[in-house]
Amino acid sequence: MAHPPRFDEDDPLLARLRSLALALPGADEKVSHGRPTFFTKKVFAIFGGVIKGDHGSHALRRALVFLPDDAERPALLDDPRFVVPGYEGAYGWLALDLQGEAVDWDEVAELLESSYRATAPVRRVAELDARG
């Protein structure tokens, strides 16, 4: 049985995240487990997540779930804006709630790019590097 949609297609946060994610070479989008998921061969970002142990919470409903660079992960975990989401968190992924008033979209773009670099094929990363 398919998961029900867990997002609003007209959400302006999703629109902003989508424009950043789909600007990366070869990036595409599909709905998986009821959430917009961005991928090349592998997933590099998800819009929305859950708090581990509290699946009814809406706290991460409008969050970026991403795979951080291993070297940056400890610093991100020291920042209270970043949390370990349920499910993906067991594999090293983190979440940044996008519902706050002061979302730094340049930072979001950097997090997306870092996650993309960790998951995209070498050829796609080379295309990104060639953009300058």
Backbone as numpy.savetxt, mean C-alpha at the origin, in Angstrom:
# Nx Ny Nz CAx CAy CAz Cx Cy Cz
-16.68 -18.11 -2.26 -17.52 -16.93 -2.26 -16.63 -15.68 -2.26
-16.93 -14.73 -3.12 -16.16 -13.51 -3.23 -16.37 -12.61 -2.02
-15.32 -11.89 -1.67 -15.43 -10.93 -0.58 -16.25 -9.74 -1.05
-17.07 -9.16 -0.17 -17.79 -7.94 -0.55 -16.79 -6.79 -0.65
-17.10 -5.78 -1.45 -16.21 -4.62 -1.54 -16.03 -3.98 -0.16
-14.78 -3.65 0.16 -14.46 -3.02 1.44 -13.91 -1.63 1.21
-14.42 -0.98 0.18 -13.98 0.36 -0.18 -15.08 1.06 -0.96
-14.96 2.37 -1.05 -15.89 3.19 -1.83 -15.15 3.62 -3.08
-15.65 3.26 -4.24 -15.00 3.58 -5.50 -14.79 5.08 -5.68
-15.63 5.89 -5.07 -15.54 7.35 -5.19 -14.67 7.99 -4.11
-13.96 7.20 -3.32 -13.14 7.71 -2.23 -11.98 8.54 -2.80
-11.87 9.82 -2.40 -10.78 10.66 -2.93 -9.39 10.18 -2.49
-9.29 9.52 -1.34 -7.99 8.98 -0.93 -7.57 7.83 -1.84
-8.52 6.99 -2.20 -8.24 5.91 -3.14 -7.84 6.49 -4.49
-8.52 7.51 -4.94 -8.20 8.12 -6.24 -6.76 8.65 -6.24
-6.37 9.30 -5.16 -5.02 9.85 -5.08 -3.98 8.72 -5.04
-4.23 7.71 -4.22 -3.32 6.56 -4.14 -3.24 5.84 -5.47
-4.38 5.65 -6.10 -4.45 4.97 -7.40 -3.60 5.70 -8.43
-3.70 7.03 -8.47 -2.94 7.79 -9.47 -1.43 7.63 -9.26
-1.00 7.57 -8.01 0.42 7.37 -7.71 0.86 5.95 -8.06
0.08 4.97 -7.66 0.46 3.57 -7.88 0.47 3.21 -9.36
-0.54 3.65 -10.09 -0.64 3.27 -11.50 0.31 4.05 -12.39
0.99 5.05 -11.84 2.01 5.78 -12.60 3.33 5.01 -12.66
3.45 3.97 -11.85 4.67 3.16 -11.86 4.64 2.20 -13.05
5.79 1.93 -13.67 5.83 1.13 -14.90 5.20 -0.26 -14.74
4.27 -0.56 -15.62 3.63 -1.87 -15.64 2.67 -2.14 -14.50
2.38 -1.13 -13.69 1.47 -1.33 -12.55 0.04 -1.50 -13.04
-0.68 -2.34 -12.34 -2.09 -2.58 -12.65 -2.83 -2.70 -11.33
-4.14 -2.78 -11.44 -4.99 -2.86 -10.25 -6.03 -3.95 -10.41
-6.29 -4.63 -9.30 -7.39 -5.59 -9.24 -7.97 -5.51 -7.84
-9.18 -6.01 -7.68 -9.77 -6.10 -6.36 -9.53 -7.51 -5.85
-8.89 -7.60 -4.70 -8.60 -8.89 -4.09 -9.03 -8.83 -2.62
-9.78 -9.83 -2.21 -10.30 -9.87 -0.84 -11.08 -8.59 -0.50
-11.74 -8.03 -1.51 -12.59 -6.87 -1.31 -11.86 -5.54 -1.29
-10.55 -5.54 -1.58 -9.77 -4.30 -1.51 -9.00 -4.05 -2.82
-8.87 -2.77 -3.20 -8.03 -2.45 -4.36 -6.58 -2.84 -4.07
-6.00 -3.59 -4.98 -4.65 -4.12 -4.84 -3.86 -3.73 -6.07
-2.65 -3.23 -5.86 -1.81 -2.76 -6.96 -0.64 -3.72 -7.11
-0.31 -4.07 -8.35 0.67 -5.12 -8.59 1.35 -4.96 -9.94
2.47 -5.64 -10.10 3.05 -5.91 -11.41 2.91 -7.43 -11.53
3.96 -8.17 -11.26 3.82 -9.63 -11.15 3.40 -9.99 -9.73
3.84 -9.17 -8.76 3.49 -9.37 -7.36 2.82 -8.10 -6.84
2.07 -8.23 -5.78 1.40 -7.09 -5.15 2.45 -6.19 -4.50
2.29 -4.86 -4.71 3.17 -3.92 -4.03 2.42 -2.93 -3.15
1.09 -2.90 -3.23 0.33 -2.00 -2.36 -1.13 -2.44 -2.31
-1.74 -2.16 -1.18 -3.16 -2.47 -0.96 -3.80 -1.25 -0.33
-5.01 -0.93 -0.75 -5.77 0.15 -0.12 -6.69 -0.48 0.91
-6.31 -0.31 2.16 -7.13 -0.82 3.26 -6.55 -2.07 3.87
-6.77 -2.20 5.15 -6.29 -3.36 5.88 -7.09 -3.54 7.16
-6.62 -4.44 7.99 -7.28 -4.68 9.27 -6.24 -4.67 10.38
-6.73 -4.37 11.58 -5.92 -4.44 12.78 -5.87 -5.91 13.20
-4.69 -6.39 13.49 -4.56 -7.78 13.92 -5.41 -8.01 15.16
-6.28 -9.01 15.10 -7.14 -9.35 16.22 -8.42 -8.54 16.32
-8.60 -7.53 15.44 -9.81 -6.70 15.49 -10.29 -6.42 14.07
-10.81 -7.44 13.42 -11.21 -7.33 12.02 -12.43 -6.44 11.82
-13.14 -6.12 12.88 -14.29 -5.24 12.76 -13.93 -3.77 12.81
-12.68 -3.47 13.15 -12.24 -2.08 13.26 -12.17 -1.43 11.89
-12.49 -0.14 11.88 -12.37 0.64 10.64 -11.09 1.47 10.64
-10.22 1.24 11.63 -9.02 2.06 11.79 -8.13 2.07 10.55
-8.01 0.96 9.85 -7.14 0.90 8.67 -7.93 0.76 7.37
-9.20 1.07 7.44 -10.07 0.92 6.28 -9.58 1.74 5.09
-8.94 2.88 5.37 -8.45 3.76 4.31 -6.94 3.97 4.51
-6.21 2.87 4.50 -4.77 2.92 4.73 -4.02 2.40 3.52
-2.76 2.79 3.44 -1.83 2.20 2.47 -1.15 1.04 3.18
-1.28 -0.15 2.64 -0.56 -1.32 3.13 0.55 -1.58 2.12
1.79 -1.64 2.61 2.95 -1.68 1.71 4.07 -2.51 2.32
5.01 -2.91 1.49 6.17 -3.67 1.93 7.35 -2.70 2.03
7.79 -2.38 3.25 8.89 -1.42 3.38 10.24 -2.04 3.06
11.19 -1.19 2.77 12.57 -1.61 2.63 13.02 -2.15 3.99
13.73 -3.26 3.99 14.17 -3.88 5.24 14.95 -2.91 6.13
15.79 -2.07 5.51 16.61 -1.14 6.29 15.77 -0.02 6.92
14.65 0.31 6.32 13.80 1.39 6.82 12.74 0.91 7.80
12.46 -0.38 7.82 11.38 -0.92 8.65 11.49 -0.54 10.12
12.66 -0.68 10.76 12.75 -0.33 12.18 12.39 1.13 12.46
12.86 2.05 11.62 12.54 3.47 11.81 11.05 3.72 11.62
10.45 3.06 10.65 9.02 3.23 10.43 8.23 2.72 11.63
8.65 1.61 12.20 7.95 1.07 13.36 8.09 1.96 14.60
9.13 2.78 14.65 9.28 3.74 15.74 8.35 4.94 15.59
7.80 5.11 14.41 6.87 6.21 14.12 5.45 5.72 14.40
4.72 6.37 15.29 3.39 5.87 15.66 2.36 5.88 14.53
2.67 6.53 13.42 1.74 6.53 12.28 1.71 5.19 11.56
2.74 4.39 11.75 2.85 3.11 11.05 2.51 1.97 11.99
1.72 1.03 11.49 1.32 -0.13 12.29 1.50 -1.40 11.48
1.56 -2.49 12.20 1.63 -3.81 11.57 0.19 -4.26 11.34
-0.22 -4.41 10.09 -1.59 -4.83 9.81 -1.77 -6.34 10.00
-3.01 -6.75 10.20 -3.31 -8.17 10.22 -3.00 -8.78 8.86
-2.84 -10.04 8.80 -2.53 -10.82 7.60 -1.18 -10.45 7.00
-1.07 -9.34 6.28 0.17 -8.98 5.58 1.32 -8.68 6.54
1.00 -8.23 7.74 2.03 -7.88 8.72 2.95 -9.04 9.05
2.45 -10.25 9.00 3.27 -11.42 9.28 4.37 -11.62 8.23
4.24 -10.96 7.10 5.21 -11.07 6.01 6.05 -9.80 5.87
6.02 -8.94 6.89 6.85 -7.75 6.89 6.17 -6.48 6.43
4.92 -6.55 6.03 4.21 -5.39 5.52 3.80 -4.46 6.66
3.66 -3.17 6.34 3.20 -2.16 7.29 2.02 -1.42 6.70
1.35 -0.64 7.55 0.21 0.16 7.10 0.36 1.59 7.59
-0.04 2.52 6.75 -0.09 3.94 7.07 -1.51 4.41 6.84
-2.16 4.86 7.90 -3.53 5.36 7.79 -3.52 6.65 6.97
-4.34 6.71 5.95 -4.41 7.89 5.07 -5.51 8.86 5.48
-6.21 8.58 6.56 -7.34 9.41 6.96 -6.95 10.66 7.75
-5.70 10.77 8.15 -5.28 11.94 8.92 -5.29 13.20 8.10
-5.30 14.32 8.78 -5.35 15.62 8.10 -4.04 15.97 7.42
-2.94 15.46 7.94 -1.63 15.88 7.44 -0.91 14.76 6.70
-1.59 14.09 5.79 -0.93 13.04 5.01 0.08 13.70 4.07
1.29 13.21 4.12 2.35 13.70 3.25 2.36 12.81 2.01
1.79 13.31 0.92 1.65 12.49 -0.28 2.97 12.23 -0.97
3.98 13.08 -0.73 5.32 12.78 -1.24 5.86 11.55 -0.52
5.61 11.47 0.79 6.03 10.30 1.56 5.30 9.05 1.07
4.01 9.18 0.81 3.22 8.04 0.30 3.81 7.57 -1.02
4.16 8.50 -1.90 4.76 8.13 -3.18 6.08 7.40 -2.97
6.89 7.84 -2.00 8.17 7.17 -1.71 7.93 5.76 -1.17
6.94 5.60 -0.30 6.63 4.28 0.24 6.15 3.34 -0.86
5.32 3.86 -1.76 4.85 3.06 -2.90 6.03 2.62 -3.77
6.92 3.58 -4.06 8.05 3.26 -4.92 8.96 2.22 -4.27
9.20 2.35 -2.98 10.05 1.39 -2.28 9.44 -0.01 -2.31
8.14 -0.09 -2.07 7.44 -1.37 -2.10 7.45 -1.95 -3.52
7.25 -1.09 -4.50 7.30 -1.49 -5.91 8.67 -2.08 -6.24
9.74 -1.38 -5.82 11.10 -1.85 -6.10 11.38 -3.22 -5.48
10.75 -3.49 -4.34 10.96 -4.76 -3.64 10.21 -5.92 -4.30
9.22 -5.62 -5.12 8.36 -6.68 -5.65 8.32 -6.76 -7.18
8.66 -5.68 -7.86 8.53 -5.63 -9.33 9.67 -6.38 -10.01
9.42 -6.87 -11.22 10.50 -7.50 -11.99 11.63 -6.50 -12.28
12.83 -7.02 -12.44 14.02 -6.19 -12.68 13.79 -5.25 -13.86
13.17 -5.75 -14.90 12.93 -4.93 -16.11 12.08 -3.71 -15.78
11.08 -3.88 -14.94 10.20 -2.76 -14.56 10.95 -1.75 -13.68
11.77 -2.25 -12.78 12.58 -1.34 -11.94 13.54 -0.55 -12.81
14.11 -1.19 -13.83 15.01 -0.49 -14.76 14.24 0.61 -15.51
12.99 0.33 -15.89 12.16 1.36 -16.54 11.96 2.54 -15.60
11.71 2.27 -14.35 11.52 3.34 -13.36 12.80 4.15 -13.22
13.94 3.49 -13.13 15.22 4.17 -13.01 15.51 5.03 -14.23
15.10 4.57 -15.41 15.36 5.30 -16.65 14.55 6.60 -16.72
13.48 6.68 -15.96 12.67 7.92 -15.93 13.44 9.07 -15.28
14.45 8.73 -14.51 15.27 9.78 -13.88 14.84 10.10 -12.56
